[in-house]
Amino acid sequence: MKMARQSPRETMMRIALIALVALGSGAANACPKCRPLVEAGVFNASFAGNLAAMALPLALVGIIGAALYFAEPLLTCLGERG
């Protein structure tokens, strides 16, 4: 099933909407008494490892998605040369 291509204006509007939603949502806040405990629990020695573990699935999905998206045009282009 082929999807209809979007105009550049529609694409930019979608990107702007996603950016507004992402930037408009505020960070969660803890009460002044609990805030140091929350920060200590999040930003501890294993923060980098936890961040990498959360980012890895997103990176894999992005790589797989890019491979699927670019596979057909790339194979078509390579087939025309040979």
mmCIF file of the N, C-alpha and C atoms, coordinates in Angstrom:
data_MODEL
# 
_entry.id   MODEL 
# 
loop_
_atom_site.group_PDB 
_atom_site.id 
_atom_site.type_symbol 
_atom_site.label_atom_id 
_atom_site.label_alt_id 
_atom_site.label_comp_id 
_atom_site.label_asym_id 
_atom_site.label_entity_id 
_atom_site.label_seq_id 
_atom_site.pdbx_PDB_ins_code 
_atom_site.Cartn_x 
_atom_site.Cartn_y 
_atom_site.Cartn_z 
_atom_site.occupancy 
_atom_site.B_iso_or_equiv 
_atom_site.pdbx_formal_charge 
_atom_site.auth_seq_id 
_atom_site.auth_comp_id 
_atom_site.auth_asym_id 
_atom_site.auth_atom_id 
_atom_site.pdbx_PDB_model_num 
ATOM 1   N N  . MET A 1 1  ? 0.854  -1.170 0.000   1.00 0.00 ? 1  MET A N  1 
ATOM 2   C CA . MET A 1 1  ? 0.000  0.000  0.000   1.00 0.00 ? 1  MET A CA 1 
ATOM 3   C C  . MET A 1 1  ? 0.901  1.235  0.000   1.00 0.00 ? 1  MET A C  1 
ATOM 4   N N  . LYS A 1 2  ? 0.704  2.079  -0.995  1.00 0.00 ? 2  LYS A N  1 
ATOM 5   C CA . LYS A 1 2  ? 1.493  3.306  -1.097  1.00 0.00 ? 2  LYS A CA 1 
ATOM 6   C C  . LYS A 1 2  ? 0.784  4.428  -0.368  1.00 0.00 ? 2  LYS A C  1 
ATOM 7   N N  . MET A 1 3  ? 1.566  5.195  0.359   1.00 0.00 ? 3  MET A N  1 
ATOM 8   C CA . MET A 1 3  ? 1.013  6.349  1.073   1.00 0.00 ? 3  MET A CA 1 
ATOM 9   C C  . MET A 1 3  ? 1.176  7.582  0.197   1.00 0.00 ? 3  MET A C  1 
ATOM 10  N N  . ALA A 1 4  ? 0.206  8.481  0.285   1.00 0.00 ? 4  ALA A N  1 
ATOM 11  C CA . ALA A 1 4  ? 0.284  9.720  -0.471  1.00 0.00 ? 4  ALA A CA 1 
ATOM 12  C C  . ALA A 1 4  ? 1.391  10.597 0.108   1.00 0.00 ? 4  ALA A C  1 
ATOM 13  N N  . ARG A 1 5  ? 2.138  11.227 -0.775  1.00 0.00 ? 5  ARG A N  1 
ATOM 14  C CA . ARG A 1 5  ? 3.200  12.126 -0.321  1.00 0.00 ? 5  ARG A CA 1 
ATOM 15  C C  . ARG A 1 5  ? 2.592  13.406 0.204   1.00 0.00 ? 5  ARG A C  1 
ATOM 16  N N  . GLN A 1 6  ? 3.185  13.924 1.256   1.00 0.00 ? 6  GLN A N  1 
ATOM 17  C CA . GLN A 1 6  ? 2.728  15.180 1.835   1.00 0.00 ? 6  GLN A CA 1 
ATOM 18  C C  . GLN A 1 6  ? 3.479  16.329 1.188   1.00 0.00 ? 6  GLN A C  1 
ATOM 19  N N  . SER A 1 7  ? 2.828  17.450 1.137   1.00 0.00 ? 7  SER A N  1 
ATOM 20  C CA . SER A 1 7  ? 3.508  18.638 0.636   1.00 0.00 ? 7  SER A CA 1 
ATOM 21  C C  . SER A 1 7  ? 4.507  19.099 1.692   1.00 0.00 ? 7  SER A C  1 
ATOM 22  N N  . PRO A 1 8  ? 5.525  19.858 1.280   1.00 0.00 ? 8  PRO A N  1 
ATOM 23  C CA . PRO A 1 8  ? 6.498  20.359 2.267   1.00 0.00 ? 8  PRO A CA 1 
ATOM 24  C C  . PRO A 1 8  ? 5.835  21.201 3.359   1.00 0.00 ? 8  PRO A C  1 
ATOM 25  N N  . ARG A 1 9  ? 4.783  21.925 3.005   1.00 0.00 ? 9  ARG A N  1 
ATOM 26  C CA . ARG A 1 9  ? 4.088  22.734 4.002   1.00 0.00 ? 9  ARG A CA 1 
ATOM 27  C C  . ARG A 1 9  ? 3.431  21.852 5.060   1.00 0.00 ? 9  ARG A C  1 
ATOM 28  N N  . GLU A 1 10 ? 2.779  20.768 4.627   1.00 0.00 ? 10 GLU A N  1 
ATOM 29  C CA . GLU A 1 10 ? 2.145  19.854 5.586   1.00 0.00 ? 10 GLU A CA 1 
ATOM 30  C C  . GLU A 1 10 ? 3.197  19.214 6.490   1.00 0.00 ? 10 GLU A C  1 
ATOM 31  N N  . THR A 1 11 ? 4.329  18.848 5.911   1.00 0.00 ? 11 THR A N  1 
ATOM 32  C CA . THR A 1 11 ? 5.403  18.245 6.697   1.00 0.00 ? 11 THR A CA 1 
ATOM 33  C C  . THR A 1 11 ? 5.918  19.220 7.745   1.00 0.00 ? 11 THR A C  1 
ATOM 34  N N  . MET A 1 12 ? 6.134  20.469 7.356   1.00 0.00 ? 12 MET A N  1 
ATOM 35  C CA . MET A 1 12 ? 6.623  21.475 8.299   1.00 0.00 ? 12 MET A CA 1 
ATOM 36  C C  . MET A 1 12 ? 5.593  21.751 9.391   1.00 0.00 ? 12 MET A C  1 
ATOM 37  N N  . MET A 1 13 ? 4.319  21.726 9.031   1.00 0.00 ? 13 MET A N  1 
ATOM 38  C CA . MET A 1 13 ? 3.274  21.942 10.032  1.00 0.00 ? 13 MET A CA 1 
ATOM 39  C C  . MET A 1 13 ? 3.271  20.807 11.050  1.00 0.00 ? 13 MET A C  1 
ATOM 40  N N  . ARG A 1 14 ? 3.459  19.586 10.589  1.00 0.00 ? 14 ARG A N  1 
ATOM 41  C CA . ARG A 1 14 ? 3.512  18.444 11.513  1.00 0.00 ? 14 ARG A CA 1 
ATOM 42  C C  . ARG A 1 14 ? 4.718  18.542 12.435  1.00 0.00 ? 14 ARG A C  1 
ATOM 43  N N  . ILE A 1 15 ? 5.862  18.904 11.871  1.00 0.00 ? 15 ILE A N  1 
ATOM 44  C CA . ILE A 1 15 ? 7.071  19.051 12.685  1.00 0.00 ? 15 ILE A CA 1 
ATOM 45  C C  . ILE A 1 15 ? 6.873  20.149 13.719  1.00 0.00 ? 15 ILE A C  1 
ATOM 46  N N  . ALA A 1 16 ? 6.288  21.265 13.305  1.00 0.00 ? 16 ALA A N  1 
ATOM 47  C CA . ALA A 1 16 ? 6.042  22.372 14.237  1.00 0.00 ? 16 ALA A CA 1 
ATOM 48  C C  . ALA A 1 16 ? 5.083  21.951 15.343  1.00 0.00 ? 16 ALA A C  1 
ATOM 49  N N  . LEU A 1 17 ? 4.049  21.200 15.000  1.00 0.00 ? 17 LEU A N  1 
ATOM 50  C CA . LEU A 1 17 ? 3.085  20.735 16.001  1.00 0.00 ? 17 LEU A CA 1 
ATOM 51  C C  . LEU A 1 17 ? 3.749  19.800 17.004  1.00 0.00 ? 17 LEU A C  1 
ATOM 52  N N  . ILE A 1 18 ? 4.559  18.882 16.516  1.00 0.00 ? 18 ILE A N  1 
ATOM 53  C CA . ILE A 1 18 ? 5.251  17.950 17.406  1.00 0.00 ? 18 ILE A CA 1 
ATOM 54  C C  . ILE A 1 18 ? 6.212  18.716 18.316  1.00 0.00 ? 18 ILE A C  1 
ATOM 55  N N  . ALA A 1 19 ? 6.919  19.705 17.760  1.00 0.00 ? 19 ALA A N  1 
ATOM 56  C CA . ALA A 1 19 ? 7.845  20.503 18.567  1.00 0.00 ? 19 ALA A CA 1 
ATOM 57  C C  . ALA A 1 19 ? 7.102  21.291 19.639  1.00 0.00 ? 19 ALA A C  1 
ATOM 58  N N  . LEU A 1 20 ? 5.952  21.856 19.284  1.00 0.00 ? 20 LEU A N  1 
ATOM 59  C CA . LEU A 1 20 ? 5.174  22.601 20.275  1.00 0.00 ? 20 LEU A CA 1 
ATOM 60  C C  . LEU A 1 20 ? 4.690  21.700 21.401  1.00 0.00 ? 20 LEU A C  1 
ATOM 61  N N  . VAL A 1 21 ? 4.237  20.515 21.047  1.00 0.00 ? 21 VAL A N  1 
ATOM 62  C CA . VAL A 1 21 ? 3.758  19.589 22.076  1.00 0.00 ? 21 VAL A CA 1 
ATOM 63  C C  . VAL A 1 21 ? 4.923  19.145 22.963  1.00 0.00 ? 21 VAL A C  1 
ATOM 64  N N  . ALA A 1 22 ? 6.064  18.834 22.349  1.00 0.00 ? 22 ALA A N  1 
ATOM 65  C CA . ALA A 1 22 ? 7.219  18.371 23.120  1.00 0.00 ? 22 ALA A CA 1 
ATOM 66  C C  . ALA A 1 22 ? 7.773  19.472 24.020  1.00 0.00 ? 22 ALA A C  1 
ATOM 67  N N  . LEU A 1 23 ? 7.862  20.689 23.499  1.00 0.00 ? 23 LEU A N  1 
ATOM 68  C CA . LEU A 1 23 ? 8.427  21.775 24.285  1.00 0.00 ? 23 LEU A CA 1 
ATOM 69  C C  . LEU A 1 23 ? 7.420  22.362 25.267  1.00 0.00 ? 23 LEU A C  1 
ATOM 70  N N  . GLY A 1 24 ? 6.146  22.213 24.971  1.00 0.00 ? 24 GLY A N  1 
ATOM 71  C CA . GLY A 1 24 ? 5.116  22.785 25.826  1.00 0.00 ? 24 GLY A CA 1 
ATOM 72  C C  . GLY A 1 24 ? 4.853  21.987 27.082  1.00 0.00 ? 24 GLY A C  1 
ATOM 73  N N  . SER A 1 25 ? 5.192  20.719 27.052  1.00 0.00 ? 25 SER A N  1 
ATOM 74  C CA . SER A 1 25 ? 4.952  19.906 28.243  1.00 0.00 ? 25 SER A CA 1 
ATOM 75  C C  . SER A 1 25 ? 6.070  20.155 29.242  1.00 0.00 ? 25 SER A C  1 
ATOM 76  N N  . GLY A 1 26 ? 5.694  20.527 30.422  1.00 0.00 ? 26 GLY A N  1 
ATOM 77  C CA . GLY A 1 26 ? 6.685  20.836 31.452  1.00 0.00 ? 26 GLY A CA 1 
ATOM 78  C C  . GLY A 1 26 ? 7.233  19.579 32.103  1.00 0.00 ? 26 GLY A C  1 
ATOM 79  N N  . ALA A 1 27 ? 8.336  19.738 32.770  1.00 0.00 ? 27 ALA A N  1 
ATOM 80  C CA . ALA A 1 27 ? 8.937  18.622 33.485  1.00 0.00 ? 27 ALA A CA 1 
ATOM 81  C C  . ALA A 1 27 ? 8.157  18.376 34.778  1.00 0.00 ? 27 ALA A C  1 
ATOM 82  N N  . ALA A 1 28 ? 8.201  17.158 35.230  1.00 0.00 ? 28 ALA A N  1 
ATOM 83  C CA . ALA A 1 28 ? 7.534  16.824 36.480  1.00 0.00 ? 28 ALA A CA 1 
ATOM 84  C C  . ALA A 1 28 ? 8.305  17.455 37.637  1.00 0.00 ? 28 ALA A C  1 
ATOM 85  N N  . ASN A 1 29 ? 7.600  17.971 38.596  1.00 0.00 ? 29 ASN A N  1 
ATOM 86  C CA . ASN A 1 29 ? 8.225  18.606 39.751  1.00 0.00 ? 29 ASN A CA 1 
ATOM 87  C C  . ASN A 1 29 ? 7.882  17.842 41.021  1.00 0.00 ? 29 ASN A C  1 
ATOM 88  N N  . ALA A 1 30 ? 8.844  17.773 41.894  1.00 0.00 ? 30 ALA A N  1 
ATOM 89  C CA . ALA A 1 30 ? 8.618  17.180 43.210  1.00 0.00 ? 30 ALA A CA 1 
ATOM 90  C C  . ALA A 1 30 ? 8.505  18.304 44.228  1.00 0.00 ? 30 ALA A C  1 
ATOM 91  N N  . CYS A 1 31 ? 7.949  18.002 45.352  1.00 0.00 ? 31 CYS A N  1 
ATOM 92  C CA . CYS A 1 31 ? 7.845  19.015 46.403  1.00 0.00 ? 31 CYS A CA 1 
ATOM 93  C C  . CYS A 1 31 ? 9.252  19.369 46.894  1.00 0.00 ? 31 CYS A C  1 
ATOM 94  N N  . PRO A 1 32 ? 9.431  20.530 47.480  1.00 0.00 ? 32 PRO A N  1 
ATOM 95  C CA . PRO A 1 32 ? 10.774 20.944 47.916  1.00 0.00 ? 32 PRO A CA 1 
ATOM 96  C C  . PRO A 1 32 ? 11.455 19.951 48.857  1.00 0.00 ? 32 PRO A C  1 
ATOM 97  N N  . LYS A 1 33 ? 10.694 19.271 49.673  1.00 0.00 ? 33 LYS A N  1 
ATOM 98  C CA . LYS A 1 33 ? 11.284 18.300 50.600  1.00 0.00 ? 33 LYS A CA 1 
ATOM 99  C C  . LYS A 1 33 ? 11.773 17.053 49.863  1.00 0.00 ? 33 LYS A C  1 
ATOM 100 N N  . CYS A 1 34 ? 11.009 16.615 48.866  1.00 0.00 ? 34 CYS A N  1 
ATOM 101 C CA . CYS A 1 34 ? 11.340 15.372 48.160  1.00 0.00 ? 34 CYS A CA 1 
ATOM 102 C C  . CYS A 1 34 ? 12.285 15.579 46.983  1.00 0.00 ? 34 CYS A C  1 
ATOM 103 N N  . ARG A 1 35 ? 12.390 16.791 46.468  1.00 0.00 ? 35 ARG A N  1 
ATOM 104 C CA . ARG A 1 35 ? 13.179 17.040 45.253  1.00 0.00 ? 35 ARG A CA 1 
ATOM 105 C C  . ARG A 1 35 ? 14.622 16.536 45.352  1.00 0.00 ? 35 ARG A C  1 
ATOM 106 N N  . PRO A 1 36 ? 15.359 16.808 46.423  1.00 0.00 ? 36 PRO A N  1 
ATOM 107 C CA . PRO A 1 36 ? 16.739 16.282 46.489  1.00 0.00 ? 36 PRO A CA 1 
ATOM 108 C C  . PRO A 1 36 ? 16.794 14.753 46.449  1.00 0.00 ? 36 PRO A C  1 
ATOM 109 N N  . LEU A 1 37 ? 15.819 14.109 47.082  1.00 0.00 ? 37 LEU A N  1 
ATOM 110 C CA . LEU A 1 37 ? 15.789 12.640 47.065  1.00 0.00 ? 37 LEU A CA 1 
ATOM 111 C C  . LEU A 1 37 ? 15.507 12.107 45.664  1.00 0.00 ? 37 LEU A C  1 
ATOM 112 N N  . VAL A 1 38 ? 14.601 12.776 44.952  1.00 0.00 ? 38 VAL A N  1 
ATOM 113 C CA . VAL A 1 38 ? 14.271 12.358 43.589  1.00 0.00 ? 38 VAL A CA 1 
ATOM 114 C C  . VAL A 1 38 ? 15.474 12.556 42.682  1.00 0.00 ? 38 VAL A C  1 
ATOM 115 N N  . GLU A 1 39 ? 16.121 13.716 42.770  1.00 0.00 ? 39 GLU A N  1 
ATOM 116 C CA . GLU A 1 39 ? 17.301 13.981 41.944  1.00 0.00 ? 39 GLU A CA 1 
ATOM 117 C C  . GLU A 1 39 ? 18.425 13.002 42.254  1.00 0.00 ? 39 GLU A C  1 
ATOM 118 N N  . ALA A 1 40 ? 18.612 12.674 43.517  1.00 0.00 ? 40 ALA A N  1 
ATOM 119 C CA . ALA A 1 40 ? 19.653 11.716 43.892  1.00 0.00 ? 40 ALA A CA 1 
ATOM 120 C C  . ALA A 1 40 ? 19.347 10.325 43.347  1.00 0.00 ? 40 ALA A C  1 
ATOM 121 N N  . GLY A 1 41 ? 18.071 9.988  43.276  1.00 0.00 ? 41 GLY A N  1 
ATOM 122 C CA . GLY A 1 41 ? 17.691 8.685  42.745  1.00 0.00 ? 41 GLY A CA 1 
ATOM 123 C C  . GLY A 1 41 ? 17.808 8.591  41.235  1.00 0.00 ? 41 GLY A C  1 
ATOM 124 N N  . VAL A 1 42 ? 17.654 9.715  40.552  1.00 0.00 ? 42 VAL A N  1 
ATOM 125 C CA . VAL A 1 42 ? 17.720 9.715  39.092  1.00 0.00 ? 42 VAL A CA 1 
ATOM 126 C C  . VAL A 1 42 ? 19.144 9.926  38.614  1.00 0.00 ? 42 VAL A C  1 
ATOM 127 N N  . PHE A 1 43 ? 19.815 10.949 39.114  1.00 0.00 ? 43 PHE A N  1 
ATOM 128 C CA . PHE A 1 43 ? 21.152 11.311 38.659  1.00 0.00 ? 43 PHE A CA 1 
ATOM 129 C C  . PHE A 1 43 ? 22.214 10.657 39.530  1.00 0.00 ? 43 PHE A C  1 
ATOM 130 N N  . ASN A 1 44 ? 22.234 9.352  39.559  1.00 0.00 ? 44 ASN A N  1 
ATOM 131 C CA . ASN A 1 44 ? 23.226 8.626  40.345  1.00 0.00 ? 44 ASN A CA 1 
ATOM 132 C C  . ASN A 1 44 ? 24.297 8.054  39.415  1.00 0.00 ? 44 ASN A C  1 
ATOM 133 N N  . ALA A 1 45 ? 25.115 7.160  39.917  1.00 0.00 ? 45 ALA A N  1 
ATOM 134 C CA . ALA A 1 45 ? 26.238 6.618  39.143  1.00 0.00 ? 45 ALA A CA 1 
ATOM 135 C C  . ALA A 1 45 ? 25.795 5.827  37.925  1.00 0.00 ? 45 ALA A C  1 
ATOM 136 N N  . SER A 1 46 ? 24.605 5.264  37.952  1.00 0.00 ? 46 SER A N  1 
ATOM 137 C CA . SER A 1 46 ? 24.153 4.453  36.823  1.00 0.00 ? 46 SER A CA 1 
ATOM 138 C C  . SER A 1 46 ? 23.280 5.238  35.840  1.00 0.00 ? 46 SER A C  1 
ATOM 139 N N  . PHE A 1 47 ? 23.315 6.575  35.896  1.00 0.00 ? 47 PHE A N  1 
ATOM 140 C CA . PHE A 1 47 ? 22.481 7.399  35.025  1.00 0.00 ? 47 PHE A CA 1 
ATOM 141 C C  . PHE A 1 47 ? 22.803 7.172  33.552  1.00 0.00 ? 47 PHE A C  1 
ATOM 142 N N  . ALA A 1 48 ? 24.085 7.157  33.185  1.00 0.00 ? 48 ALA A N  1 
ATOM 143 C CA . ALA A 1 48 ? 24.467 6.984  31.779  1.00 0.00 ? 48 ALA A CA 1 
ATOM 144 C C  . ALA A 1 48 ? 24.009 5.626  31.253  1.00 0.00 ? 48 ALA A C  1 
ATOM 145 N N  . GLY A 1 49 ? 24.162 4.600  32.052  1.00 0.00 ? 49 GLY A N  1 
ATOM 146 C CA . GLY A 1 49 ? 23.719 3.269  31.629  1.00 0.00 ? 49 GLY A CA 1 
ATOM 147 C C  . GLY A 1 49 ? 22.211 3.195  31.462  1.00 0.00 ? 49 GLY A C  1 
ATOM 148 N N  . ASN A 1 50 ? 21.488 3.806  32.399  1.00 0.00 ? 50 ASN A N  1 
ATOM 149 C CA . ASN A 1 50 ? 20.031 3.830  32.288  1.00 0.00 ? 50 ASN A CA 1 
ATOM 150 C C  . ASN A 1 50 ? 19.578 4.611  31.063  1.00 0.00 ? 50 ASN A C  1 
ATOM 151 N N  . LEU A 1 51 ? 20.231 5.727  30.790  1.00 0.00 ? 51 LEU A N  1 
ATOM 152 C CA . LEU A 1 51 ? 19.891 6.544  29.623  1.00 0.00 ? 51 LEU A CA 1 
ATOM 153 C C  . LEU A 1 51 ? 20.158 5.778  28.336  1.00 0.00 ? 51 LEU A C  1 
ATOM 154 N N  . ALA A 1 52 ? 21.289 5.081  28.283  1.00 0.00 ? 52 ALA A N  1 
ATOM 155 C CA . ALA A 1 52 ? 21.611 4.275  27.100  1.00 0.00 ? 52 ALA A CA 1 
ATOM 156 C C  . ALA A 1 52 ? 20.604 3.138  26.922  1.00 0.00 ? 52 ALA A C  1 
ATOM 157 N N  . ALA A 1 53 ? 20.202 2.513  28.013  1.00 0.00 ? 53 ALA A N  1 
ATOM 158 C CA . ALA A 1 53 ? 19.231 1.419  27.929  1.00 0.00 ? 53 ALA A CA 1 
ATOM 159 C C  . ALA A 1 53 ? 17.868 1.921  27.436  1.00 0.00 ? 53 ALA A C  1 
ATOM 160 N N  . MET A 1 54 ? 17.520 3.143  27.777  1.00 0.00 ? 54 MET A N  1 
ATOM 161 C CA . MET A 1 54 ? 16.248 3.700  27.302  1.00 0.00 ? 54 MET A CA 1 
ATOM 162 C C  . MET A 1 54 ? 16.351 4.158  25.850  1.00 0.00 ? 54 MET A C  1 
ATOM 163 N N  . ALA A 1 55 ? 17.516 4.631  25.427  1.00 0.00 ? 55 ALA A N  1 
ATOM 164 C CA . ALA A 1 55 ? 17.677 5.151  24.072  1.00 0.00 ? 55 ALA A CA 1 
ATOM 165 C C  . ALA A 1 55 ? 17.917 4.044  23.042  1.00 0.00 ? 55 ALA A C  1 
ATOM 166 N N  . LEU A 1 56 ? 18.433 2.911  23.464  1.00 0.00 ? 56 LEU A N  1 
ATOM 167 C CA . LEU A 1 56 ? 18.767 1.837  22.532  1.00 0.00 ? 56 LEU A CA 1 
ATOM 168 C C  . LEU A 1 56 ? 17.565 1.356  21.717  1.00 0.00 ? 56 LEU A C  1 
ATOM 169 N N  . PRO A 1 57 ? 16.408 1.077  22.307  1.00 0.00 ? 57 PRO A N  1 
ATOM 170 C CA . PRO A 1 57 ? 15.273 0.643  21.478  1.00 0.00 ? 57 PRO A CA 1 
ATOM 171 C C  . PRO A 1 57 ? 14.850 1.699  20.459  1.00 0.00 ? 57 PRO A C  1 
ATOM 172 N N  . LEU A 1 58 ? 14.926 2.970  20.833  1.00 0.00 ? 58 LEU A N  1 
ATOM 173 C CA . LEU A 1 58 ? 14.567 4.025  19.891  1.00 0.00 ? 58 LEU A CA 1 
ATOM 174 C C  . LEU A 1 58 ? 15.551 4.060  18.725  1.00 0.00 ? 58 LEU A C  1 
ATOM 175 N N  . ALA A 1 59 ? 16.825 3.898  19.023  1.00 0.00 ? 59 ALA A N  1 
ATOM 176 C CA . ALA A 1 59 ? 17.828 3.876  17.965  1.00 0.00 ? 59 ALA A CA 1 
ATOM 177 C C  . ALA A 1 59 ? 17.625 2.673  17.042  1.00 0.00 ? 59 ALA A C  1 
ATOM 178 N N  . LEU A 1 60 ? 17.331 1.524  17.606  1.00 0.00 ? 60 LEU A N  1 
ATOM 179 C CA . LEU A 1 60 ? 17.102 0.327  16.786  1.00 0.00 ? 60 LEU A CA 1 
ATOM 180 C C  . LEU A 1 60 ? 15.882 0.484  15.893  1.00 0.00 ? 60 LEU A C  1 
ATOM 181 N N  . VAL A 1 61 ? 14.808 1.018  16.432  1.00 0.00 ? 61 VAL A N  1 
ATOM 182 C CA . VAL A 1 61 ? 13.607 1.237  15.627  1.00 0.00 ? 61 VAL A CA 1 
ATOM 183 C C  . VAL A 1 61 ? 13.904 2.247  14.517  1.00 0.00 ? 61 VAL A C  1 
ATOM 184 N N  . GLY A 1 62 ? 14.672 3.273  14.819  1.00 0.00 ? 62 GLY A N  1 
ATOM 185 C CA . GLY A 1 62 ? 15.045 4.251  13.806  1.00 0.00 ? 62 GLY A CA 1 
ATOM 186 C C  . GLY A 1 62 ? 15.896 3.650  12.701  1.00 0.00 ? 62 GLY A C  1 
ATOM 187 N N  . ILE A 1 63 ? 16.847 2.827  13.069  1.00 0.00 ? 63 ILE A N  1 
ATOM 188 C CA . ILE A 1 63 ? 17.714 2.182  12.074  1.00 0.00 ? 63 ILE A CA 1 
ATOM 189 C C  . ILE A 1 63 ? 16.916 1.222  11.204  1.00 0.00 ? 63 ILE A C  1 
ATOM 190 N N  . ILE A 1 64 ? 16.056 0.422  11.821  1.00 0.00 ? 64 ILE A N  1 
ATOM 191 C CA . ILE A 1 64 ? 15.226 -0.517 11.055  1.00 0.00 ? 64 ILE A CA 1 
ATOM 192 C C  . ILE A 1 64 ? 14.269 0.245  10.141  1.00 0.00 ? 64 ILE A C  1 
ATOM 193 N N  . GLY A 1 65 ? 13.662 1.300  10.664  1.00 0.00 ? 65 GLY A N  1 
ATOM 194 C CA . GLY A 1 65 ? 12.752 2.098  9.850   1.00 0.00 ? 65 GLY A CA 1 
ATOM 195 C C  . GLY A 1 65 ? 13.461 2.749  8.673   1.00 0.00 ? 65 GLY A C  1 
ATOM 196 N N  . ALA A 1 66 ? 14.647 3.292  8.899   1.00 0.00 ? 66 ALA A N  1 
ATOM 197 C CA . ALA A 1 66 ? 15.411 3.904  7.811   1.00 0.00 ? 66 ALA A CA 1 
ATOM 198 C C  . ALA A 1 66 ? 15.818 2.858  6.778   1.00 0.00 ? 66 ALA A C  1 
ATOM 199 N N  . ALA A 1 67 ? 16.205 1.677  7.249   1.00 0.00 ? 67 ALA A N  1 
ATOM 200 C CA . ALA A 1 67 ? 16.587 0.613  6.314   1.00 0.00 ? 67 ALA A CA 1 
ATOM 201 C C  . ALA A 1 67 ? 15.398 0.201  5.448   1.00 0.00 ? 67 ALA A C  1 
ATOM 202 N N  . LEU A 1 68 ? 14.240 0.076  6.049   1.00 0.00 ? 68 LEU A N  1 
ATOM 203 C CA . LEU A 1 68 ? 13.053 -0.289 5.271   1.00 0.00 ? 68 LEU A CA 1 
ATOM 204 C C  . LEU A 1 68 ? 12.636 0.821  4.324   1.00 0.00 ? 68 LEU A C  1 
ATOM 205 N N  . TYR A 1 69 ? 12.776 2.049  4.749   1.00 0.00 ? 69 TYR A N  1 
ATOM 206 C CA . TYR A 1 69 ? 12.370 3.185  3.927   1.00 0.00 ? 69 TYR A CA 1 
ATOM 207 C C  . TYR A 1 69 ? 13.281 3.354  2.715   1.00 0.00 ? 69 TYR A C  1 
ATOM 208 N N  . PHE A 1 70 ? 14.596 3.205  2.924   1.00 0.00 ? 70 PHE A N  1 
ATOM 209 C CA . PHE A 1 70 ? 15.547 3.448  1.856   1.00 0.00 ? 70 PHE A CA 1 
ATOM 210 C C  . PHE A 1 70 ? 15.925 2.192  1.072   1.00 0.00 ? 70 PHE A C  1 
ATOM 211 N N  . ALA A 1 71 ? 15.469 1.018  1.472   1.00 0.00 ? 71 ALA A N  1 
ATOM 212 C CA . ALA A 1 71 ? 15.883 -0.223 0.821   1.00 0.00 ? 71 ALA A CA 1 
ATOM 213 C C  . ALA A 1 71 ? 15.418 -0.286 -0.630  1.00 0.00 ? 71 ALA A C  1 
ATOM 214 N N  . GLU A 1 72 ? 14.151 -0.038 -0.898  1.00 0.00 ? 72 GLU A N  1 
ATOM 215 C CA . GLU A 1 72 ? 13.632 -0.169 -2.263  1.00 0.00 ? 72 GLU A CA 1 
ATOM 216 C C  . GLU A 1 72 ? 14.270 0.832  -3.219  1.00 0.00 ? 72 GLU A C  1 
ATOM 217 N N  . PRO A 1 73 ? 14.326 2.136  -2.890  1.00 0.00 ? 73 PRO A N  1 
ATOM 218 C CA . PRO A 1 73 ? 14.984 3.054  -3.829  1.00 0.00 ? 73 PRO A CA 1 
ATOM 219 C C  . PRO A 1 73 ? 16.462 2.724  -4.049  1.00 0.00 ? 73 PRO A C  1 
ATOM 220 N N  . LEU A 1 74 ? 17.146 2.293  -3.006  1.00 0.00 ? 74 LEU A N  1 
ATOM 221 C CA . LEU A 1 74 ? 18.553 1.962  -3.129  1.00 0.00 ? 74 LEU A CA 1 
ATOM 222 C C  . LEU A 1 74 ? 18.738 0.739  -4.016  1.00 0.00 ? 74 LEU A C  1 
ATOM 223 N N  . LEU A 1 75 ? 17.938 -0.295 -3.803  1.00 0.00 ? 75 LEU A N  1 
ATOM 224 C CA . LEU A 1 75 ? 18.050 -1.493 -4.627  1.00 0.00 ? 75 LEU A CA 1 
ATOM 225 C C  . LEU A 1 75 ? 17.672 -1.207 -6.074  1.00 0.00 ? 75 LEU A C  1 
ATOM 226 N N  . THR A 1 76 ? 16.672 -0.344 -6.276  1.00 0.00 ? 76 THR A N  1 
ATOM 227 C CA . THR A 1 76 ? 16.285 0.030  -7.638  1.00 0.00 ? 76 THR A CA 1 
ATOM 228 C C  . THR A 1 76 ? 17.416 0.777  -8.321  1.00 0.00 ? 76 THR A C  1 
ATOM 229 N N  . CYS A 1 77 ? 18.029 1.702  -7.601  1.00 0.00 ? 77 CYS A N  1 
ATOM 230 C CA . CYS A 1 77 ? 19.143 2.481  -8.147  1.00 0.00 ? 77 CYS A CA 1 
ATOM 231 C C  . CYS A 1 77 ? 20.331 1.576  -8.486  1.00 0.00 ? 77 CYS A C  1 
ATOM 232 N N  . LEU A 1 78 ? 20.651 0.659  -7.609  1.00 0.00 ? 78 LEU A N  1 
ATOM 233 C CA . LEU A 1 78 ? 21.770 -0.246 -7.851  1.00 0.00 ? 78 LEU A CA 1 
ATOM 234 C C  . LEU A 1 78 ? 21.468 -1.205 -8.997  1.00 0.00 ? 78 LEU A C  1 
ATOM 235 N N  . GLY A 1 79 ? 20.201 -1.598 -9.142  1.00 0.00 ? 79 GLY A N  1 
ATOM 236 C CA . GLY A 1 79 ? 19.814 -2.494 -10.226 1.00 0.00 ? 79 GLY A CA 1 
ATOM 237 C C  . GLY A 1 79 ? 19.919 -1.834 -11.588 1.00 0.00 ? 79 GLY A C  1 
ATOM 238 N N  . GLU A 1 80 ? 19.697 -0.526 -11.655 1.00 0.00 ? 80 GLU A N  1 
ATOM 239 C CA . GLU A 1 80 ? 19.777 0.179  -12.926 1.00 0.00 ? 80 GLU A CA 1 
ATOM 240 C C  . GLU A 1 80 ? 21.217 0.330  -13.393 1.00 0.00 ? 80 GLU A C  1 
ATOM 241 N N  . ARG A 1 81 ? 22.155 0.356  -12.464 1.00 0.00 ? 81 ARG A N  1 
ATOM 242 C CA . ARG A 1 81 ? 23.567 0.529  -12.837 1.00 0.00 ? 81 ARG A CA 1 
ATOM 243 C C  . ARG A 1 81 ? 24.154 -0.755 -13.407 1.00 0.00 ? 81 ARG A C  1 
ATOM 244 N N  . GLY A 1 82 ? 23.707 -1.907 -12.878 1.00 0.00 ? 82 GLY A N  1 
ATOM 245 C CA . GLY A 1 82 ? 24.324 -3.190 -13.225 1.00 0.00 ? 82 GLY A CA 1 
ATOM 246 C C  . GLY A 1 82 ? 23.889 -3.745 -14.471 1.00 0.00 ? 82 GLY A C  1 
# 
